[in-house]
């Protein structure tokens, strides 16, 4: 996967937006044992990007909204390829569900590892 | 399940909002073979409620937003209890993905059947 491809069309980030909100809501729902609907903002996603190695792969000048889109697109890319599952993502997010920055930093790290392993297999 | 319980707190409708957008986005993504992010509006959900028997269970005077919330809460309630699966919902929605009213009318009917079967088992 080349990082430029992630935002080639808006579809991946668009699907990722719905996926990320769903995963995060499900993580909170399971953690607290009662249904909750949460939205993850670009501020938290952008900070999670900065704290993970994903930042190094992105263009130098990129605003917060675009960083959020990249994060959503990357998670969607790995999930659609079944490199991560709904349950594995939810488990990671639930560990730090009160801190979206920490939760998504951990998820981005896991997703990047999964992609690295996958690309290794391709070679 | 008593219909009054569905909106007793906002959590179920809130979780349902993220679930419904995710299911609909995944249905479109699978149908068209490329990632898409879609949001389902209250107008479509309210019309789907009117076309299904679910309408008969709701209070007589209820606005469009509340009808949408009821639809989201009902789908979330059945999904969280594993009476319907992600895949079964996505399959139903994908059949009429270009017409959200038809897609969600079919989904609400299926969800109501699943709940009826489940309540029957409880007796």
gemmi code that builds the backbone of each chain (N, CA, C; Angstrom):
import gemmi

chains = {
    "A": [
        ("UNK", (0.841, -1.193, 0.000), (0.000, 0.000, 0.000), (0.881, 1.250, 0.000)),
        ("UNK", (0.612, 2.156, -0.938), (1.315, 3.438, -0.947), (0.391, 4.463, -0.331)),
        ("UNK", (0.984, 5.289, 0.517), (0.164, 6.195, 1.312), (-0.593, 7.193, 0.428)),
        ("UNK", (-0.044, 7.509, -0.744), (-0.751, 8.448, -1.630), (-2.089, 7.872, -2.107)),
        ("UNK", (-2.155, 6.561, -2.158), (-3.386, 5.930, -2.660), (-4.559, 6.067, -1.685)),
        ("UNK", (-4.234, 6.305, -0.427), (-5.285, 6.295, 0.593), (-6.352, 7.354, 0.342)),
        ("UNK", (-5.918, 8.534, -0.124), (-6.894, 9.603, -0.363), (-7.104, 9.883, -1.844)),
        ("UNK", (-6.752, 8.896, -2.682), (-6.907, 9.103, -4.128), (-8.363, 9.401, -4.477)),
        ("UNK", (-9.281, 8.640, -3.908), (-10.667, 9.125, -3.953), (-11.156, 9.251, -2.519)),
        ("UNK", (-12.258, 9.965, -2.340), (-12.736, 10.261, -0.990), (-13.434, 9.065, -0.365)),
        ("UNK", (-13.626, 8.001, -1.155), (-14.422, 6.870, -0.669), (-13.829, 6.187, 0.543)),
        ("UNK", (-12.531, 5.975, 0.526), (-11.911, 5.224, 1.620), (-12.013, 6.007, 2.933)),
        ("UNK", (-11.727, 7.307, 2.887), (-11.858, 8.129, 4.096), (-13.328, 8.224, 4.510)),
        ("UNK", (-14.231, 8.257, 3.540), (-15.667, 8.323, 3.847), (-16.145, 7.054, 4.531)),
        ("UNK", (-15.755, 5.922, 3.973), (-16.095, 4.658, 4.630), (-15.411, 4.589, 5.998)),
        ("UNK", (-14.160, 5.029, 6.045), (-13.399, 5.018, 7.300), (-14.055, 5.849, 8.391)),
        ("UNK", (-14.670, 6.965, 8.004), (-15.362, 7.807, 8.978), (-16.479, 7.028, 9.668)),
        ("UNK", (-17.283, 6.320, 8.873), (-18.376, 5.547, 9.482), (-17.821, 4.366, 10.276)),
        ("UNK", (-16.757, 3.742, 9.777), (-16.141, 2.600, 10.475), (-15.575, 3.020, 11.827)),
        ("UNK", (-14.835, 4.131, 11.831), (-14.154, 4.589, 13.042), (-15.166, 4.970, 14.134)),
        ("UNK", (-16.219, 5.685, 13.763), (-17.235, 6.042, 14.749), (-17.951, 4.796, 15.291)),
        ("UNK", (-18.196, 3.850, 14.403), (-18.839, 2.598, 14.822), (-17.930, 1.813, 15.778)),
        ("UNK", (-16.668, 1.650, 15.418), (-15.738, 0.888, 16.265), (-15.586, 1.533, 17.643)),
        ("UNK", (-15.491, 2.853, 17.639), (-15.296, 3.559, 18.901), (-16.564, 3.488, 19.765)),
        ("UNK", (-17.719, 3.621, 19.138), (-18.991, 3.499, 19.867), (-19.149, 2.092, 20.430)),
        ("UNK", (-18.767, 1.088, 19.646), (-18.889, -0.300, 20.113), (-17.917, -0.566, 21.264)),
        ("UNK", (-16.719, 0.005, 21.174), (-15.738, -0.157, 22.253), (-16.284, 0.419, 23.563)),
        ("UNK", (-16.867, 1.622, 23.501), (-17.432, 2.248, 24.705), (-18.638, 1.450, 25.209)),
        ("UNK", (-19.455, 0.979, 24.281), (-20.643, 0.193, 24.634), (-20.243, -1.075, 25.382)),
        ("UNK", (-19.208, -1.752, 24.893), (-18.771, -2.991, 25.559), (-18.093, -2.681, 26.881)),
        ("UNK", (-17.274, -1.649, 26.891), (-16.538, -1.307, 28.103), (-17.483, -0.946, 29.254)),
        ("UNK", (-18.501, -0.135, 28.950), (-19.390, 0.350, 30.000), (-20.668, -0.470, 30.151)),
        ("UNK", (-20.839, -1.452, 29.277), (-22.001, -2.325, 29.412), (-23.321, -1.646, 29.147)),
        ("UNK", (-23.270, -0.497, 28.457), (-24.527, 0.128, 28.027), (-24.277, 0.872, 26.715)),
        ("UNK", (-25.282, 0.891, 25.839), (-25.060, 1.451, 24.506), (-24.696, 2.931, 24.531)),
        ("UNK", (-23.712, 3.291, 23.753), (-23.262, 4.676, 23.655), (-22.887, 4.980, 22.202)),
        ("UNK", (-23.215, 6.162, 21.775), (-22.801, 6.616, 20.438), (-21.758, 7.705, 20.573)),
        ("UNK", (-20.563, 7.455, 20.056), (-19.486, 8.439, 20.152), (-18.998, 8.811, 18.761)),
        ("UNK", (-18.559, 10.029, 18.616), (-17.921, 10.445, 17.364), (-16.475, 10.800, 17.668)),
        ("UNK", (-15.599, 10.426, 16.765), (-14.185, 10.725, 16.952), (-13.841, 11.938, 16.106)),
        ("UNK", (-13.324, 12.963, 16.737), (-13.028, 14.197, 16.017), (-11.667, 14.169, 15.335)),
        ("UNK", (-11.484, 15.085, 14.396), (-10.203, 15.178, 13.684), (-9.057, 15.582, 14.601)),
        ("UNK", (-9.364, 16.334, 15.648), (-8.318, 16.752, 16.576), (-7.654, 15.523, 17.209)),
        ("UNK", (-8.483, 14.588, 17.689), (-7.948, 13.373, 18.331), (-7.234, 12.496, 17.295)),
        ("UNK", (-7.835, 12.347, 16.127), (-7.221, 11.493, 15.109), (-5.879, 12.065, 14.648)),
        ("UNK", (-5.834, 13.385, 14.469), (-4.593, 14.020, 14.019), (-3.489, 13.839, 15.062)),
        ("UNK", (-3.856, 13.973, 16.333), (-2.860, 13.800, 17.401), (-2.383, 12.346, 17.450)),
        ("UNK", (-3.301, 11.411, 17.231), (-2.918, 9.989, 17.192), (-1.964, 9.725, 16.025)),
        ("UNK", (-2.217, 10.363, 14.895), (-1.310, 10.226, 13.738), (0.085, 10.726, 14.125)),
        ("UNK", (0.125, 11.898, 14.779), (1.416, 12.478, 15.159), (2.195, 11.560, 16.098)),
        ("UNK", (1.476, 10.844, 16.945), (2.155, 9.997, 17.942), (2.536, 8.623, 17.386)),
        ("UNK", (2.048, 8.297, 16.218), (2.396, 7.000, 15.637), (3.377, 7.237, 14.487)),
        ("UNK", (3.969, 6.171, 14.003), (4.934, 6.327, 12.910), (4.264, 6.677, 11.582)),
        ("UNK", (2.948, 6.623, 11.577), (2.203, 6.947, 10.362), (2.509, 8.375, 9.912)),
        ("UNK", (2.752, 9.275, 10.879), (3.033, 10.673, 10.552), (4.192, 10.804, 9.567)),
        ("UNK", (5.208, 9.954, 9.754), (6.425, 10.045, 8.923), (6.156, 9.736, 7.453)),
        ("UNK", (5.072, 9.008, 7.210), (4.767, 8.610, 5.829), (3.953, 9.666, 5.086)),
        ("UNK", (3.406, 10.627, 5.838), (2.502, 11.610, 5.215), (3.284, 12.827, 4.723)),
        ("UNK", (2.700, 13.573, 3.793), (3.322, 14.819, 3.343), (3.621, 15.718, 4.542)),
        ("UNK", (4.673, 16.539, 4.427), (5.097, 17.351, 5.567), (4.018, 18.354, 5.983)),
        ("UNK", (3.502, 19.068, 4.992), (2.477, 20.071, 5.322), (1.107, 19.468, 5.086)),
        ("UNK", (0.421, 19.197, 6.155), (-0.902, 18.609, 6.003), (-1.739, 19.064, 7.204)),
        ("UNK", (-2.946, 19.548, 6.930), (-3.753, 20.107, 8.024), (-4.434, 18.998, 8.827)),
        ("UNK", (-5.056, 19.414, 9.915), (-5.645, 18.471, 10.860), (-6.739, 17.608, 10.214)),
        ("UNK", (-7.560, 18.249, 9.419), (-8.653, 17.522, 8.759), (-8.086, 16.426, 7.855)),
        ("UNK", (-7.052, 16.763, 7.096), (-6.470, 15.787, 6.172), (-5.782, 14.661, 6.946)),
        ("UNK", (-5.158, 15.004, 8.077), (-4.555, 13.953, 8.897), (-5.625, 12.998, 9.419)),
        ("UNK", (-6.765, 13.551, 9.830), (-7.888, 12.713, 10.269), (-8.373, 11.803, 9.140)),
        ("UNK", (-8.458, 12.372, 7.937), (-8.879, 11.574, 6.782), (-7.892, 10.435, 6.512)),
        ("UNK", (-6.615, 10.730, 6.609), (-5.602, 9.687, 6.401), (-5.769, 8.562, 7.426)),
        ("UNK", (-5.982, 8.943, 8.683), (-6.154, 7.925, 9.730), (-7.368, 7.045, 9.436)),
        ("UNK", (-8.480, 7.690, 9.067), (-9.699, 6.934, 8.778), (-9.493, 6.031, 7.567)),
        ("UNK", (-8.813, 6.554, 6.563), (-8.586, 5.775, 5.338), (-7.675, 4.579, 5.625)),
        ("UNK", (-6.647, 4.771, 6.454), (-5.720, 3.674, 6.748), (-6.427, 2.541, 7.507)),
        ("UNK", (-7.233, 2.930, 8.499), (-7.963, 1.918, 9.281), (-8.952, 1.178, 8.361)),
        ("UNK", (-9.644, 1.933, 7.508), (-10.596, 1.316, 6.582), (-9.888, 0.361, 5.619)),
        ("UNK", (-8.730, 0.770, 5.133), (-7.958, -0.046, 4.183), (-7.630, -1.406, 4.804)),
        ("UNK", (-7.124, -1.388, 6.044), (-6.740, -2.635, 6.715), (-7.966, -3.480, 7.068)),
        ("UNK", (-9.035, -2.809, 7.489), (-10.248, -3.541, 7.891), (-10.906, -4.209, 6.675)),
        ("UNK", (-10.989, -3.483, 5.566), (-11.633, -4.044, 4.366), (-10.843, -5.227, 3.807)),
        ("UNK", (-9.527, -5.204, 4.016), (-8.685, -6.338, 3.592), (-8.613, -7.438, 4.641)),
        ("UNK", (-9.379, -7.274, 5.706), (-9.453, -8.258, 6.803), (-8.104, -8.498, 7.476)),
        ("UNK", (-7.243, -7.495, 7.474), (-5.962, -7.596, 8.187), (-6.171, -7.326, 9.671)),
        ("UNK", (-7.257, -6.624, 9.990), (-7.711, -6.473, 11.371), (-9.208, -6.778, 11.379)),
        ("UNK", (-9.708, -7.254, 12.524), (-11.134, -7.561, 12.613), (-11.838, -6.512, 13.470)),
        ("UNK", (-13.145, -6.497, 13.379), (-13.938, -5.611, 14.234), (-13.585, -5.864, 15.699)),
        ("UNK", (-13.575, -7.133, 16.103), (-13.320, -7.448, 17.518), (-11.926, -7.027, 17.966)),
        ("UNK", (-10.922, -7.247, 17.115), (-9.564, -6.872, 17.546), (-9.451, -5.351, 17.672)),
        ("UNK", (-10.049, -4.609, 16.760), (-10.030, -3.134, 16.852), (-10.755, -2.664, 18.109)),
        ("UNK", (-11.916, -3.238, 18.360), (-12.730, -2.821, 19.503), (-11.993, -3.105, 20.805)),
        ("UNK", (-11.318, -4.236, 20.872), (-10.553, -4.583, 22.073), (-9.462, -3.543, 22.344)),
        ("UNK", (-8.750, -3.150, 21.302), (-7.689, -2.142, 21.453), (-8.276, -0.805, 21.896)),
        ("UNK", (-9.347, -0.373, 21.239), (-9.950, 0.928, 21.565), (-10.533, 0.925, 22.979)),
        ("UNK", (-11.073, -0.215, 23.405), (-11.729, -0.276, 24.723), (-10.726, -0.075, 25.860)),
        ("UNK", (-9.476, -0.411, 25.614), (-8.458, -0.275, 26.673), (-8.286, 1.178, 27.118)),
        ("UNK", (-8.442, 2.111, 26.192), (-8.285, 3.533, 26.523), (-9.460, 4.343, 25.999)),
        ("UNK", (-10.648, 3.823, 26.224), (-11.802, 4.424, 25.560), (-12.060, 5.863, 26.035)),
        ("UNK", (-11.591, 6.197, 27.237), (-11.796, 7.562, 27.734), (-10.797, 8.549, 27.151)),
        ("UNK", (-9.784, 8.045, 26.500), (-8.797, 8.917, 25.870), (-8.668, 8.556, 24.389)),
        ("UNK", (-9.470, 9.220, 23.554), (-9.463, 8.850, 22.135), (-8.072, 8.952, 21.506)),
        ("UNK", (-7.254, 9.893, 21.974), (-5.912, 10.021, 21.392), (-5.109, 8.741, 21.654)),
        ("UNK", (-5.086, 8.290, 22.919), (-4.362, 7.061, 23.245), (-4.972, 5.861, 22.515)),
        ("UNK", (-6.299, 5.786, 22.524), (-6.979, 4.647, 21.906), (-6.607, 4.547, 20.422)),
        ("UNK", (-6.654, 5.666, 19.711), (-6.383, 5.620, 18.267), (-4.890, 5.571, 17.952)),
        ("UNK", (-4.057, 6.060, 18.861), (-2.615, 5.858, 18.672), (-2.321, 4.353, 18.678)),
        ("UNK", (-2.875, 3.644, 19.656), (-2.667, 2.193, 19.738), (-3.242, 1.483, 18.509)),
        ("UNK", (-4.421, 1.926, 18.080), (-5.028, 1.260, 16.919), (-4.194, 1.493, 15.663)),
        ("UNK", (-3.718, 2.728, 15.465), (-2.900, 3.016, 14.278), (-1.618, 2.180, 14.283)),
        ("UNK", (-1.011, 2.026, 15.462), (0.201, 1.202, 15.547), (-0.099, -0.239, 15.144)),
        ("UNK", (-1.184, -0.772, 15.659), (-1.557, -2.157, 15.330), (-1.844, -2.307, 13.838)),
        ("UNK", (-2.568, -1.341, 13.288), (-2.915, -1.391, 11.861), (-1.638, -1.339, 11.019)),
        ("UNK", (-0.704, -0.488, 11.406), (0.544, -0.387, 10.624), (1.359, -1.675, 10.705)),
        ("UNK", (1.367, -2.303, 11.877), (2.046, -3.598, 12.009), (1.399, -4.642, 11.103)),
        ("UNK", (0.062, -4.652, 11.113), (-0.678, -5.631, 10.306), (-0.394, -5.425, 8.821)),
        ("UNK", (-0.306, -4.165, 8.403), (-0.025, -3.867, 6.999), (1.399, -4.266, 6.634)),
        ("UNK", (2.321, -4.038, 7.564), (3.715, -4.393, 7.316), (3.842, -5.908, 7.148)),
        ("UNK", (3.216, -6.639, 8.058), (3.237, -8.097, 7.980), (2.646, -8.583, 6.668)),
        ("UNK", (1.555, -7.928, 6.260), (0.868, -8.313, 5.039), (1.707, -8.056, 3.812)),
        ("UNK", (2.353, -6.882, 3.789), (3.199, -6.549, 2.631), (4.401, -7.470, 2.553)),
        ("UNK", (4.908, -7.859, 3.742), (5.994, -8.820, 3.790), (5.608, -10.120, 3.093)),
        ("UNK", (4.380, -10.552, 3.377), (3.903, -11.802, 2.775), (3.820, -11.715, 1.258)),
        ("UNK", (3.484, -10.514, 0.793), (3.342, -10.322, -0.650), (4.659, -10.475, -1.389)),
        ("UNK", (5.756, -10.137, -0.691), (7.040, -10.108, -1.374), (7.521, -11.504, -1.759)),
    ],
    "B": [
        ("UNK", (-39.219, -7.010, 24.563), (-38.813, -5.601, 24.446), (-40.054, -4.708, 24.320)),
        ("UNK", (-40.131, -3.693, 25.181), (-41.226, -2.722, 25.084), (-40.686, -1.498, 24.371)),
        ("UNK", (-41.498, -0.996, 23.456), (-41.019, 0.060, 22.576), (-40.633, 1.326, 23.369)),
        ("UNK", (-41.274, 1.546, 24.514), (-40.936, 2.733, 25.318), (-39.486, 2.676, 25.818)),
        ("UNK", (-38.994, 1.461, 26.002), (-37.637, 1.327, 26.526), (-36.573, 1.771, 25.526)),
        ("UNK", (-36.937, 1.757, 24.253), (-35.925, 2.016, 23.220), (-35.283, 3.383, 23.370)),
        ("UNK", (-36.080, 4.386, 23.743), (-35.528, 5.745, 23.863), (-35.443, 6.200, 25.322)),
        ("UNK", (-35.455, 5.225, 26.250), (-35.399, 5.597, 27.671), (-34.129, 6.391, 27.957)),
        ("UNK", (-32.996, 5.923, 27.450), (-31.858, 6.849, 27.426), (-31.412, 7.020, 25.981)),
        ("UNK", (-30.581, 8.031, 25.730), (-30.229, 8.348, 24.342), (-29.155, 7.412, 23.803)),
        ("UNK", (-28.634, 6.560, 24.665), (-27.500, 5.726, 24.284), (-27.808, 4.775, 23.140)),
        ("UNK", (-28.962, 4.147, 23.188), (-29.277, 3.140, 22.174), (-29.432, 3.794, 20.799)),
        ("UNK", (-30.134, 4.927, 20.748), (-30.270, 5.628, 19.474), (-28.915, 6.176, 19.016)),
        ("UNK", (-28.088, 6.602, 19.974), (-26.749, 7.115, 19.628), (-25.869, 6.017, 19.049)),
        ("UNK", (-25.855, 4.872, 19.702), (-25.105, 3.751, 19.145), (-25.713, 3.344, 17.802)),
        ("UNK", (-27.035, 3.334, 17.746), (-27.726, 2.956, 16.503), (-27.369, 3.867, 15.341)),
        ("UNK", (-27.175, 5.143, 15.610), (-26.792, 6.091, 14.565), (-25.464, 5.667, 13.934)),
        ("UNK", (-24.480, 5.331, 14.770), (-23.179, 4.920, 14.215), (-23.298, 3.556, 13.535)),
        ("UNK", (-24.108, 2.668, 14.099), (-24.287, 1.336, 13.505), (-24.943, 1.422, 12.128)),
        ("UNK", (-26.010, 2.211, 12.040), (-26.790, 2.307, 10.797), (-25.940, 2.910, 9.666)),
        ("UNK", (-25.197, 3.966, 9.973), (-24.340, 4.562, 8.934), (-23.238, 3.596, 8.499)),
        ("UNK", (-22.699, 2.851, 9.453), (-21.678, 1.858, 9.130), (-22.259, 0.732, 8.256)),
        ("UNK", (-23.406, 0.197, 8.657), (-24.009, -0.907, 7.889), (-24.344, -0.465, 6.470)),
        ("UNK", (-24.869, 0.749, 6.361), (-25.276, 1.239, 5.032), (-24.051, 1.523, 4.165)),
        ("UNK", (-23.011, 2.072, 4.769), (-21.764, 2.326, 4.033), (-21.129, 1.007, 3.587)),
        ("UNK", (-21.170, 0.006, 4.459), (-20.589, -1.295, 4.107), (-21.405, -1.975, 3.002)),
        ("UNK", (-22.716, -1.818, 3.059), (-23.573, -2.390, 2.019), (-23.228, -1.782, 0.655)),
        ("UNK", (-23.078, -0.455, 0.608), (-22.742, 0.220, -0.652), (-21.337, -0.170, -1.106)),
        ("UNK", (-20.417, -0.276, -0.155), (-19.030, -0.636, -0.456), (-18.973, -2.025, -1.092)),
        ("UNK", (-19.726, -2.956, -0.530), (-19.731, -4.324, -1.084), (-20.452, -4.382, -2.416)),
        ("UNK", (-21.558, -3.677, -2.496), (-22.354, -3.703, -3.730), (-21.560, -3.135, -4.908)),
        ("UNK", (-20.876, -2.021, -4.694), (-20.194, -1.358, -5.803), (-18.714, -1.709, -5.899)),
        ("UNK", (-18.241, -2.510, -4.941), (-16.855, -2.957, -5.009), (-15.831, -1.854, -4.833)),
        ("UNK", (-16.245, -0.747, -4.241), (-15.288, 0.306, -3.881), (-15.809, 1.021, -2.632)),
        ("UNK", (-14.875, 1.467, -1.782), (-15.289, 2.036, -0.499), (-16.125, 3.297, -0.645)),
        ("UNK", (-17.194, 3.374, 0.136), (-18.080, 4.530, 0.115), (-18.561, 4.817, 1.528)),
        ("UNK", (-18.646, 6.074, 1.855), (-19.211, 6.476, 3.150), (-20.560, 7.126, 2.934)),
        ("UNK", (-21.607, 6.543, 3.487), (-22.948, 7.102, 3.323), (-23.551, 7.390, 4.694)),
        ("UNK", (-24.378, 8.412, 4.731), (-25.133, 8.688, 5.948), (-26.615, 8.520, 5.644)),
        ("UNK", (-27.319, 7.941, 6.571), (-28.755, 7.741, 6.380), (-29.490, 8.840, 7.134)),
        ("UNK", (-30.324, 9.576, 6.424), (-31.028, 10.696, 7.045), (-32.311, 10.271, 7.742)),
        ("UNK", (-32.796, 11.155, 8.612), (-34.040, 10.876, 9.328), (-35.244, 10.797, 8.398)),
        ("UNK", (-35.170, 11.517, 7.282), (-36.282, 11.480, 6.345), (-36.494, 10.050, 5.831)),
        ("UNK", (-35.404, 9.410, 5.418), (-35.494, 8.036, 4.891), (-35.889, 7.056, 5.997)),
        ("UNK", (-35.276, 7.218, 7.157), (-35.592, 6.295, 8.258), (-37.057, 6.431, 8.681)),
        ("UNK", (-37.538, 7.667, 8.764), (-38.929, 7.886, 9.175), (-39.890, 7.268, 8.161)),
        ("UNK", (-39.586, 7.403, 6.882), (-40.450, 6.823, 5.850), (-40.406, 5.284, 5.925)),
        ("UNK", (-39.226, 4.736, 6.218), (-39.116, 3.278, 6.382), (-39.948, 2.806, 7.580)),
        ("UNK", (-39.929, 3.595, 8.651), (-40.752, 3.253, 9.822), (-42.229, 3.218, 9.426)),
        ("UNK", (-42.653, 4.255, 8.669), (-44.070, 4.333, 8.257), (-44.469, 3.129, 7.418)),
        ("UNK", (-43.544, 2.628, 6.606), (-43.887, 1.521, 5.698), (-43.806, 0.156, 6.372)),
        ("UNK", (-43.254, 0.123, 7.571), (-43.155, -1.165, 8.267), (-44.176, -1.185, 9.401)),
        ("UNK", (-44.393, -2.326, 9.993), (-45.367, -2.408, 11.091), (-44.863, -1.740, 12.364)),
        ("UNK", (-43.610, -1.365, 12.359), (-43.027, -0.697, 13.523), (-43.803, 0.575, 13.862)),
        ("UNK", (-44.326, 1.254, 12.825), (-45.061, 2.504, 13.041), (-46.209, 2.324, 14.028)),
        ("UNK", (-46.882, 1.173, 13.918), (-48.070, 0.925, 14.757), (-47.733, 0.851, 16.247)),
        ("UNK", (-46.463, 0.543, 16.539), (-46.060, 0.389, 17.939), (-45.657, 1.716, 18.579)),
        ("UNK", (-45.460, 2.751, 17.744), (-44.945, 4.030, 18.261), (-46.090, 4.949, 18.664)),
        ("UNK", (-45.801, 5.922, 19.515), (-46.816, 6.922, 19.861), (-47.382, 7.568, 18.592)),
        ("UNK", (-48.645, 7.997, 18.667), (-49.313, 8.513, 17.476), (-48.626, 9.781, 16.950)),
        ("UNK", (-48.371, 10.716, 17.850), (-47.746, 11.974, 17.429), (-46.261, 11.895, 17.702)),
        ("UNK", (-45.515, 11.766, 16.647), (-44.077, 11.666, 16.824), (-43.414, 12.273, 15.581)),
        ("UNK", (-42.431, 13.139, 15.804), (-41.845, 13.833, 14.649), (-40.820, 12.957, 13.933)),
        ("UNK", (-40.363, 13.461, 12.817), (-39.487, 12.692, 11.942), (-38.179, 12.305, 12.638)),
        ("UNK", (-37.619, 13.239, 13.377), (-36.364, 12.975, 14.082), (-36.538, 11.839, 15.089)),
        ("UNK", (-37.641, 11.879, 15.818), (-37.886, 10.835, 16.825), (-38.138, 9.493, 16.156)),
        ("UNK", (-38.821, 9.517, 15.012), (-39.028, 8.254, 14.285), (-37.694, 7.669, 13.832)),
        ("UNK", (-36.794, 8.539, 13.364), (-35.453, 8.083, 12.981), (-34.713, 7.480, 14.171)),
        ("UNK", (-34.832, 8.153, 15.320), (-34.182, 7.638, 16.535), (-34.737, 6.260, 16.911)),
        ("UNK", (-36.053, 6.111, 16.806), (-36.656, 4.809, 17.118), (-36.111, 3.720, 16.188)),
        ("UNK", (-36.007, 4.044, 14.906), (-35.502, 3.053, 13.940), (-34.072, 2.660, 14.290)),
        ("UNK", (-33.230, 3.661, 14.573), (-31.830, 3.382, 14.919), (-31.732, 2.568, 16.207)),
        ("UNK", (-32.570, 2.921, 17.181), (-32.540, 2.212, 18.464), (-33.000, 0.764, 18.299)),
        ("UNK", (-34.020, 0.546, 17.479), (-34.525, -0.823, 17.276), (-33.472, -1.707, 16.612)),
        ("UNK", (-32.828, -1.173, 15.582), (-31.793, -1.944, 14.878), (-30.623, -2.228, 15.835)),
        ("UNK", (-30.234, -1.221, 16.616), (-29.141, -1.404, 17.578), (-29.507, -2.458, 18.625)),
        ("UNK", (-30.738, -2.394, 19.100), (-31.201, -3.346, 20.122), (-31.064, -4.787, 19.621)),
        ("UNK", (-31.513, -5.038, 18.402), (-31.460, -6.401, 17.851), (-30.012, -6.813, 17.554)),
        ("UNK", (-29.221, -5.882, 17.037), (-27.825, -6.189, 16.690), (-27.011, -6.489, 17.943)),
        ("UNK", (-27.176, -5.685, 18.990), (-26.408, -5.890, 20.227), (-26.770, -7.219, 20.889)),
        ("UNK", (-28.019, -7.669, 20.698), (-28.428, -8.972, 21.229), (-28.123, -10.117, 20.270)),
        ("UNK", (-27.437, -9.802, 19.197), (-27.020, -10.797, 18.186), (-28.203, -11.531, 17.550)),
        ("UNK", (-29.351, -10.858, 17.490), (-30.508, -11.443, 16.802), (-30.370, -11.242, 15.304)),
        ("UNK", (-29.580, -10.261, 14.908), (-29.185, -10.074, 13.500), (-27.668, -9.865, 13.505)),
        ("UNK", (-27.033, -10.239, 12.405), (-25.584, -10.064, 12.306), (-25.260, -8.910, 11.353)),
        ("UNK", (-24.028, -8.452, 11.438), (-23.574, -7.434, 10.486), (-23.804, -7.915, 9.047)),
        ("UNK", (-23.386, -9.139, 8.763), (-23.503, -9.641, 7.390), (-24.947, -9.759, 6.925)),
        ("UNK", (-25.840, -10.217, 7.808), (-27.234, -10.361, 7.376), (-27.851, -8.984, 7.119)),
        ("UNK", (-27.525, -7.998, 7.947), (-28.037, -6.629, 7.727), (-27.491, -6.054, 6.416)),
        ("UNK", (-26.201, -6.242, 6.196), (-25.560, -5.673, 5.012), (-26.138, -6.295, 3.742)),
        ("UNK", (-26.418, -7.583, 3.806), (-26.993, -8.267, 2.639), (-28.365, -7.682, 2.284)),
        ("UNK", (-29.175, -7.454, 3.308), (-30.510, -6.882, 3.084), (-30.399, -5.461, 2.520)),
        ("UNK", (-29.544, -4.650, 3.122), (-29.409, -3.251, 2.680), (-28.832, -3.182, 1.265)),
        ("UNK", (-27.938, -4.108, 0.929), (-27.279, -4.063, -0.385), (-28.273, -4.309, -1.525)),
        ("UNK", (-29.355, -5.016, -1.226), (-30.337, -5.315, -2.284), (-30.970, -4.052, -2.855)),
        ("UNK", (-31.154, -3.040, -1.997), (-31.774, -1.784, -2.449), (-30.941, -0.586, -2.024)),
        ("UNK", (-29.644, -0.709, -2.213), (-28.772, 0.299, -1.626), (-29.002, 1.692, -2.225)),
        ("UNK", (-29.540, 1.749, -3.435), (-29.798, 3.055, -4.047), (-31.077, 3.702, -3.532)),
        ("UNK", (-31.870, 2.946, -2.838), (-33.100, 3.496, -2.265), (-33.110, 3.240, -0.765)),
        ("UNK", (-32.586, 4.206, 0.015), (-32.503, 3.976, 1.458), (-33.848, 3.664, 2.090)),
        ("UNK", (-34.932, 4.232, 1.553), (-36.252, 3.947, 2.145), (-36.583, 2.464, 2.003)),
        ("UNK", (-36.416, 1.931, 0.794), (-36.693, 0.502, 0.587), (-35.733, -0.360, 1.396)),
        ("UNK", (-34.460, 0.025, 1.386), (-33.446, -0.774, 2.081), (-33.780, -0.868, 3.574)),
        ("UNK", (-34.117, 0.261, 4.175), (-34.378, 0.239, 5.625), (-35.775, -0.280, 5.960)),
        ("UNK", (-36.714, -0.165, 5.030), (-38.005, -0.825, 5.259), (-37.782, -2.333, 5.383)),
        ("UNK", (-37.010, -2.892, 4.458), (-36.723, -4.335, 4.508), (-35.968, -4.705, 5.783)),
        ("UNK", (-35.006, -3.876, 6.160), (-34.225, -4.190, 7.362), (-35.103, -4.145, 8.613)),
        ("UNK", (-35.959, -3.116, 8.700), (-36.842, -3.023, 9.876), (-37.772, -4.230, 9.963)),
        ("UNK", (-38.276, -4.674, 8.805), (-39.152, -5.857, 8.808), (-38.403, -7.079, 9.336)),
        ("UNK", (-37.178, -7.258, 8.855), (-36.375, -8.406, 9.293), (-36.076, -8.327, 10.779)),
        ("UNK", (-35.723, -7.135, 11.241), (-35.404, -6.947, 12.654), (-36.631, -7.253, 13.522)),
        ("UNK", (-37.795, -6.792, 13.082), (-39.011, -7.051, 13.855), (-39.341, -8.540, 13.907)),
        ("UNK", (-39.129, -9.230, 12.788), (-39.340, -10.685, 12.778), (-38.387, -11.374, 13.752)),
        ("UNK", (-37.130, -10.938, 13.727), (-36.114, -11.545, 14.604), (-36.472, -11.317, 16.074)),
        ("UNK", (-36.974, -10.127, 16.373), (-37.360, -9.822, 17.753), (-38.580, -10.642, 18.165)),
        ("UNK", (-39.518, -10.812, 17.237), (-40.725, -11.592, 17.522), (-40.344, -13.037, 17.821)),
        ("UNK", (-39.472, -13.594, 16.972), (-39.028, -14.969, 17.177), (-38.333, -15.121, 18.519)),
        ("UNK", (-37.538, -14.121, 18.861), (-36.779, -14.159, 20.101), (-37.702, -14.088, 21.314)),
        ("UNK", (-38.690, -13.194, 21.239), (-39.618, -13.067, 22.367), (-40.463, -14.319, 22.511)),
        ("UNK", (-40.786, -14.945, 21.362), (-41.514, -16.214, 21.405), (-40.727, -17.258, 22.174)),
        ("UNK", (-39.410, -17.288, 21.912), (-38.564, -18.279, 22.590), (-38.534, -18.069, 24.094)),
        ("UNK", (-38.649, -16.782, 24.484), (-38.564, -16.470, 25.904), (-39.766, -17.011, 26.684)),
        ("UNK", (-40.894, -17.130, 25.998), (-42.134, -17.498, 26.705), (-42.086, -18.954, 27.179)),
    ],
}
model = gemmi.Model(1)
for chain_id, residues in chains.items():
    chain = gemmi.Chain(chain_id)
    for i, (resn, *xyz) in enumerate(residues, 1):
        res = gemmi.Residue()
        res.name, res.seqid = resn, gemmi.SeqId(i, " ")
        for name, pos in zip(("N", "CA", "C"), xyz):
            atom = gemmi.Atom()
            atom.name, atom.element = name, gemmi.Element(name[0])
            atom.pos, atom.b_iso = gemmi.Position(*pos), 0.0
            res.add_atom(atom)
        chain.add_residue(res)
    model.add_chain(chain)
structure = gemmi.Structure()
structure.add_model(model)
structure.setup_entities()
